[in-house]
């Protein structure tokens, strides 16, 4: 059992090295930095056109910046872009085109990176890609609305606040896992089983939680002195590091799919044995 686990881990690490995940993560992190605000505004703007209460939209905005960003940076970034998010409701359909274009380009960048990690060199047709990206965005919007509706704040009078908080966090974790599973399943031009996608998504979600805890208890304390240098912009180094580490986590867990799918590949196993032999 231990030998099987070591072999499985070796396939992930081997793929991590061969596909140059650090370089890919740095490249994609730059794309995220350019696309994050337009993507968020586009999604919130689309939701505002749906028959969704304003309170739900505000809750979705808050969830995006609290669940997927480090605590030290999320609130400050949310404060900075809140005005743009509010004004996005006034944008015309023509005004959304550049934002949607940026959003689709970001998803395209994810597809290219995942294709390389999964060792897939085939390309989709443009129409197929647009339909896939659109379906993924619709799923993301539906899941965002769902997690905001399922928040159990109304049950505080029946249960203790700690229990309600735990339930809300559990709902958020489940929805995040489903969203990542859909991303691993749909975005790459690769026949990934939902089982493998769900395993990778679960690992990515757990790792993201651990990274967030690390930021809360370690890195945030280290960056406290940055406030002296950067002042109100002290959240920027934290945000940049968070994006980079999150991208590494995203692509590293995609390697789990590759490791699961290639466990019977003899040629790869020979390379893995040589790879293990260099370290053992």
Secondary structure, 3 states (H helix, E strand, C coil): CHHHHHHHHHHHHHHHHHCCHHHHHHHHHHHHHHHHHHHHHHHHHHHHHCCCCHHHHHHHHHHHHHHCCCHHHHHHHHHHHHHHHHHHHHCCHHHHHHHHHHHHHHHHHHHHHHHHHCCCCCCCCHHHHHHHHHHHHHHHHHHHHHHHHCCCHHHCCCCCHHHHHHHHHHHHHHHHHHHHHHHHHHHCCCCCCHHHHHHHHHHHHHHHHHHHHHHHHHHHHHHHHHHHHHHHHCHHHHHHHHHHHHHHHHHHHHHHHHHHHCCCCHHHHHHHHHHHHHHC
